[in-house]
Amino acid sequence: MTLQQLTYFLAAVEHGSFSAAAEAMYIAQPSLSEQIRRLEHSLGVPLFVRTNRKLVLTEAGQLLLPRAQNALAAAKEAEESVRGVRTLTGGTVSFGTFSSAQHLLLGDLIAGFHERHPQVRVRVVGLNSSEVADAVRDGALEAGLVSLPVDDRGLDVSNVVWTCEAVYLSTDPSRVSEPLTAERLAEAPLILPEARWGNADPTRRRLLERTQKAGFSLTPAVEVESPALAIALAARGVGDTVGSLPLARCLGYMERLLSVPLDPPLHETFAFITRREAHLSPATRVLMEMVTKHLARLGTSAQP
């Protein structure tokens, strides 16, 4: 039994004959008659008594009639319930970002999206990239923008959509006189963010790997949760930190901070993640396109 067969059945009841129903639905009569014949075959009972004057419902046809009407009404209601998601006049977009994205792009991004699609609800969560990956994998978020690398089990990872250099930031000129080697990094009075995630954070993991590879350990003097707070503390002279120039500039601290590249340079790379083979909603696809455009503008204005 199909919705098409029920539709043809109701049309035949309404118009009183297969020919009139077929004409009203702009289809050939044999096509309509064949579908109703298949419906009767699947049910195992005739639905009409064929007379010379008009169709007459059998007892089975009379029983089917209200249920067919309800089935088609429910199908139409189901279609209408998702129309807003398809046309971006309803629904919710749920998206995760790395934690410092709230300073770099989320204000303009969300305002721009809401202006274009005011009836779509927006849920944007700023988390550590590892946490975003877990939330997308579990279905709590539809997609995310993360710093690489992350655990990609069960995820599709896009090509890199943004890259920025992580630099050493300090108020002390003597500590930024030349690019910072792994040895000097291990000796530095470091303030590192992502205290809760520690070395599970992609950037901290890479810093640890390069110091360990050089035969040193990495022990921060201060750990905080927010990259913005780490930069703010470095600007007050509490210690030094490793962070992105775009973020430091966005926060307005580059008048007090000096920067120098790491040796070798460290570039943070960012990509979109989705659940493997997931079908993204139109709203999420639009938001991801807007993120890409915002990051392109940010990249142009944030070169060292």
C-alpha positions as a printed Julia matrix, in Angstrom:
304×3 Matrix{Float64}:
   0.0    0.0     0.0
   1.4    3.4    -1.0
   0.33   7.0    -0.49
  -0.07   7.3    -4.25
  -2.53   4.39   -4.28
  -4.53   5.93   -1.44
  -4.57   9.26   -3.28
  -5.96   7.59   -6.42
  -8.51   5.68   -4.3
  -9.82   8.91   -2.72
  -9.92  10.64   -6.12
 -12.02   7.78   -7.52
 -14.41   8.03   -4.57
 -14.71  11.81   -4.97
 -15.28  11.83   -8.75
 -17.31   8.64   -9.0
 -15.36   7.03  -11.82
 -11.82   6.14  -12.77
 -11.97   8.25  -15.93
 -13.14  11.38  -14.1
 -10.56  10.87  -11.34
  -7.76  10.38  -13.88
  -8.81  13.51  -15.74
  -8.87  15.56  -12.54
  -5.36  14.35  -11.64
  -3.97  14.82  -15.19
  -2.95  11.18  -15.58
  -3.97   8.41  -17.95
  -6.94   6.33  -16.82
  -5.1    2.98  -17.2
  -2.4    4.22  -14.78
  -4.96   5.13  -12.13
  -6.93   1.92  -12.65
  -3.76  -0.19  -12.36
  -2.74   1.44   -9.07
  -6.17   0.86   -7.54
  -6.1   -2.74   -8.78
  -2.74  -3.2    -7.02
  -4.17  -1.65   -3.85
  -7.06  -4.11   -3.92
  -4.64  -6.97   -4.55
  -2.43  -5.98   -1.59
  -5.48  -5.74    0.69
  -7.01  -8.94   -0.67
 -10.49  -7.43   -1.1
 -12.32  -5.38   -3.76
 -12.89  -1.74   -2.85
 -15.43  -0.82   -5.52
 -18.42  -2.37   -7.19
 -18.07  -1.4   -10.84
 -21.44  -0.39  -12.33
 -22.34   1.23  -15.63
 -23.25   4.49  -13.96
 -20.67   5.07  -11.19
 -18.38   3.41   -8.72
 -19.9    2.13   -5.5
 -17.8    1.41   -2.42
 -17.81  -2.1    -1.03
 -17.9   -2.68    2.7
 -14.09  -2.89    2.66
 -13.94   0.37    0.68
 -16.17   2.1     3.22
 -13.9    0.92    6.04
 -10.8    2.08    4.19
 -12.14   5.53    3.27
 -11.73   7.41    6.61
  -8.41   5.7     7.27
  -7.09   6.67    3.84
  -8.15  10.26    4.49
  -6.37  10.22    7.85
  -3.23   8.67    6.36
  -2.92  11.34    3.67
  -3.64  14.11    6.17
  -0.89  12.75    8.46
   1.53  12.57    5.52
   0.77  16.18    4.61
   1.23  17.25    8.24
   4.59  15.45    8.35
   5.69  17.24    5.19
   4.62  20.6     6.56
   6.44  19.97    9.83
   9.82  19.87    8.07
   9.08  22.48    5.42
  10.5   25.21    7.64
  13.78  23.35    7.96
  14.0   22.88    4.18
  13.12  26.49    3.37
  15.04  28.02    6.3
  11.83  29.43    7.79
  12.08  27.3    10.93
  14.08  24.61   12.68
  17.32  24.86   14.64
  20.95  24.96   13.6
  23.27  23.4    16.21
  26.98  24.06   15.72
  30.13  23.78   17.83
  33.3   25.88   17.64
  36.72  26.02   19.25
  36.6   28.11   22.42
  38.21  31.37   21.2
  35.87  31.6    18.19
  33.53  33.65   20.38
  36.06  36.49   20.18
  37.13  36.0    16.57
  33.94  35.49   14.59
  30.78  34.42   16.41
  29.31  37.88   17.04
  29.3   38.94   13.39
  28.5   35.41   12.22
  25.39  34.9    14.37
  24.12  38.45   13.75
  24.52  37.98   10.0
  22.81  34.58    9.99
  19.92  35.83   12.12
  19.43  38.82    9.82
  19.17  36.51    6.79
  17.1   33.75    8.44
  15.31  35.23   11.49
  12.95  32.28   11.93
  15.73  29.68   12.32
  16.77  29.07   15.92
  20.52  29.17   16.48
  22.44  27.08   19.01
  26.2   27.69   18.86
  28.4   26.14   21.54
  32.02  27.18   22.18
  34.06  24.26   23.53
  37.5   22.74   23.34
  37.96  21.14   19.92
  38.15  17.65   21.46
  34.84  18.25   23.2
  33.24  19.53   19.98
  34.36  16.33   18.23
  32.73  14.22   20.95
  29.48  16.22   20.77
  29.28  15.9    16.96
  30.1   12.19   17.12
  27.34  11.66   19.73
  24.78  13.67   17.74
  24.47  16.47   20.3
  25.74  18.91   17.63
  25.16  18.68   13.9
  28.58  20.01   12.88
  31.57  21.89   14.24
  34.65  23.96   13.45
  37.67  22.55   15.29
  41.4   22.89   15.62
  43.21  19.87   14.23
  44.11  17.2    15.08
  41.09  15.63   16.78
  39.93  12.05   17.22
  38.11  11.54   13.91
  36.47   8.18   14.66
  32.95   8.28   13.21
  33.55  11.75   11.77
  34.07  13.3     8.36
  36.76  16.0     8.46
  36.77  18.65    5.74
  39.8   20.16    4.1
  41.48  22.87    6.18
  39.36  26.04    6.02
  41.58  28.36    8.09
  45.18  28.51    9.25
  46.82  30.93   11.67
  50.24  31.06   13.29
  50.59  30.46   17.01
  53.29  32.77   18.38
  55.07  33.37   21.67
  53.61  36.41   23.47
  55.42  38.31   26.21
  55.84  41.78   27.69
  59.58  41.14   28.23
  61.69  42.17   25.2
  64.54  39.87   26.27
  62.32  36.8    25.85
  61.23  37.65   22.32
  64.56  38.62   20.82
  64.62  35.58   18.54
  62.35  32.68   17.52
  61.65  30.42   20.46
  63.19  26.95   20.37
  61.82  23.94   22.21
  64.54  24.32   24.87
  63.67  27.95   25.6
  59.96  27.09   25.53
  60.53  24.46   28.23
  62.3   27.07   30.39
  59.71  29.83   29.87
  57.23  31.03   32.53
  54.3   29.78   30.53
  50.61  30.52   30.97
  48.71  27.86   29.03
  44.96  27.67   28.36
  42.68  24.64   28.21
  43.46  23.62   31.82
  40.62  21.1    31.9
  41.72  19.35   28.72
  45.46  19.67   29.2
  47.47  17.8    26.61
  44.3   16.5    24.94
  43.98  20.0    23.47
  45.42  19.97   19.92
  47.79  22.95   20.34
  49.05  21.91   23.77
  49.63  18.41   22.45
  51.84  19.75   19.67
  53.81  21.94   22.08
  54.37  18.94   24.34
  55.47  16.77   21.42
  58.09  19.22   20.22
  59.59  19.78   23.69
  59.67  16.06   24.45
  61.24  15.34   21.07
  64.01  17.8    21.97
  64.52  16.06   25.33
  62.71  18.56   27.58
  59.5   18.66   29.57
  56.74  21.24   29.37
  55.43  22.42   32.73
  53.33  25.61   32.69
  53.58  28.05   35.56
  49.9   28.93   35.27
  47.02  27.03   33.67
  43.67  28.65   32.88
  40.65  27.53   30.89
  40.3   30.37   28.4
  42.83  31.32   25.69
  41.62  34.9    26.04
  42.44  34.86   29.77
  45.9   33.42   29.1
  46.64  36.3    26.73
  45.18  38.84   29.18
  47.44  37.55   31.96
  50.46  37.64   29.65
  49.63  41.28   28.84
  49.72  42.02   32.59
  53.17  40.48   32.89
  52.12  37.45   34.94
  53.98  35.22   32.49
  54.18  34.45   28.79
  51.86  32.43   26.58
  51.53  30.81   23.19
  48.53  32.03   21.26
  47.3   33.27   17.92
  47.98  36.77   16.67
  44.41  37.16   15.4
  43.05  36.52   18.9
  45.55  38.82   20.62
  44.74  41.58   18.14
  41.01  41.02   18.46
  41.28  41.37   22.24
  43.3   44.6    21.89
  46.45  43.46   23.72
  49.08  43.87   21.01
  49.98  47.37   22.23
  51.32  45.74   25.4
  52.51  42.41   24.06
  55.51  41.52   21.93
  55.43  38.47   19.71
  57.96  36.14   18.16
  57.45  32.95   16.11
  58.27  29.55   17.49
  61.23  27.66   16.04
  60.07  25.85   13.95
  56.87  27.87   13.32
  53.63  26.44   14.69
  50.51  26.85   12.59
  47.07  26.02   13.94
  44.75  24.5    11.34
  40.98  24.47   11.5
  38.43  22.32    9.68
  34.73  21.44    9.75
  33.63  18.12   11.2
  30.34  16.27   10.76
  29.16  12.8    11.65
  30.24  10.33    9.02
  27.8   10.25    6.08
  25.41  12.58    7.93
  22.78  14.53    5.97
  23.2   18.16    7.01
  20.22  20.47    7.3
  20.07  23.4     4.87
  20.5   25.84    7.77
  23.73  24.19    8.91
  25.11  24.19    5.38
  24.36  27.92    5.08
  26.01  28.61    8.45
  29.14  26.7     7.4
  29.33  28.71    4.17
  29.12  31.92    6.21
  31.82  30.68    8.6
  34.13  30.07    5.64
  33.6   33.6     4.35
  34.17  35.14    7.79
  37.39  33.18    8.23
  38.61  34.29    4.81
  38.15  37.91    5.84
  39.75  37.26    9.21
  42.74  35.6     7.57
  43.28  38.57    5.28
  43.3   41.03    8.16
  45.32  38.92   10.59
  48.61  38.28    8.86
  51.71  38.88   11.05
